């Protein structure tokens, strides 16, 4: 995970959550800012990994999808998927 985060954000960290966490005096560092490309993980449904907002919502509609055994790149030409305005396609579909 450190290498993947280094390639995505330029900062090698084994954690995918946003910011920092303090666990019993041990400071853990996660992702510092919104990345150009994102990261999603199938391990998150098992609560083995927490992927934060910065990686789930990249600046470009490109994501690396991590599973137990491999990495896959998914992308879209639809820039509206990553726009930060209030009327995203998902919000419009939910109305």
C-alpha positions as CSV (number, residue, x, y, z in Angstrom):
1,X,0.0,0.0,0.0
2,X,2.9,2.3,0.7
3,X,4.1,2.1,-2.9
4,X,0.6,2.6,-4.3
5,X,0.1,5.7,-2.1
6,X,3.6,7.0,-3.1
7,X,2.7,6.7,-6.8
8,X,-0.7,8.4,-6.3
9,X,0.1,11.2,-3.9
10,X,3.9,11.5,-3.7
11,X,3.8,10.5,0.0
12,X,4.5,6.9,1.1
13,X,2.1,5.9,3.8
14,X,0.5,2.5,4.6
15,X,-2.8,4.1,5.4
16,X,-5.6,5.3,3.1
17,X,-7.7,7.4,5.5
18,X,-7.7,11.2,5.4
19,X,-5.3,13.2,7.6
20,X,-3.9,11.9,10.9
21,X,-5.2,9.6,13.6
22,X,-4.0,9.4,17.2
23,X,-4.4,5.9,18.6
24,X,-3.2,5.7,22.2
25,X,-0.5,8.2,21.6
26,X,0.7,6.6,18.4
27,X,0.2,9.1,15.5
28,X,-0.7,7.5,12.2
29,X,-0.4,9.5,9.0
30,X,-2.9,9.0,6.1
31,X,-3.5,10.9,2.9
32,X,-2.8,14.7,3.2
33,X,-4.7,16.1,0.3
34,X,-6.9,15.3,-2.7
35,X,-5.0,13.3,-5.2
36,X,-5.0,13.6,-9.0
37,X,-6.1,10.0,-9.4
38,X,-8.1,8.0,-6.9
39,X,-7.9,4.6,-5.1
40,X,-10.7,2.2,-4.2
41,X,-10.4,-1.1,-2.4
42,X,-12.5,-4.2,-2.2
43,X,-11.0,-4.8,1.2
44,X,-13.0,-1.9,2.6
45,X,-16.2,-3.9,2.8
46,X,-14.5,-6.3,5.2
47,X,-13.3,-3.3,7.3
48,X,-9.7,-4.3,6.7
49,X,-8.9,-0.9,5.1
50,X,-10.5,2.6,5.3
51,X,-10.3,4.6,2.1
52,X,-10.8,8.3,2.8
53,X,-12.6,11.0,0.9
54,X,-9.3,12.3,-0.7
55,X,-8.7,9.0,-2.5
56,X,-12.4,8.3,-3.3
57,X,-12.8,11.7,-4.9
58,X,-9.8,12.5,-7.1
59,X,-9.3,15.5,-9.3
60,X,-9.5,13.4,-12.5
61,X,-12.0,10.5,-13.1
62,X,-9.3,7.8,-12.8
63,X,-9.1,5.3,-10.0
64,X,-6.9,2.4,-9.1
65,X,-9.0,-0.4,-7.8
66,X,-7.2,-2.7,-5.3
67,X,-8.2,-6.2,-4.5
68,X,-6.7,-9.0,-2.5
69,X,-4.5,-10.2,-5.5
70,X,-4.2,-7.4,-8.1
71,X,-4.6,-3.7,-9.1
72,X,-6.9,-2.5,-11.9
73,X,-7.2,0.9,-13.4
74,X,-10.7,2.3,-14.1
75,X,-11.5,5.6,-15.7
76,X,-14.2,7.6,-17.4
77,X,-14.3,10.4,-19.9
78,X,-17.1,12.0,-17.9
79,X,-15.5,14.8,-15.9
80,X,-18.7,15.5,-14.1
81,X,-18.1,12.4,-12.0
82,X,-15.4,14.3,-10.0
83,X,-16.9,17.8,-10.0
84,X,-17.4,19.3,-6.5
85,X,-20.5,21.3,-7.3
86,X,-23.7,20.5,-5.5
87,X,-25.5,19.0,-8.5
88,X,-23.4,16.0,-9.4
89,X,-24.9,13.3,-11.7
90,X,-25.3,11.1,-8.6
91,X,-27.3,13.7,-6.7
92,X,-29.4,14.4,-9.7
93,X,-30.2,10.7,-10.2
94,X,-31.2,10.4,-6.5
95,X,-33.8,13.1,-6.8
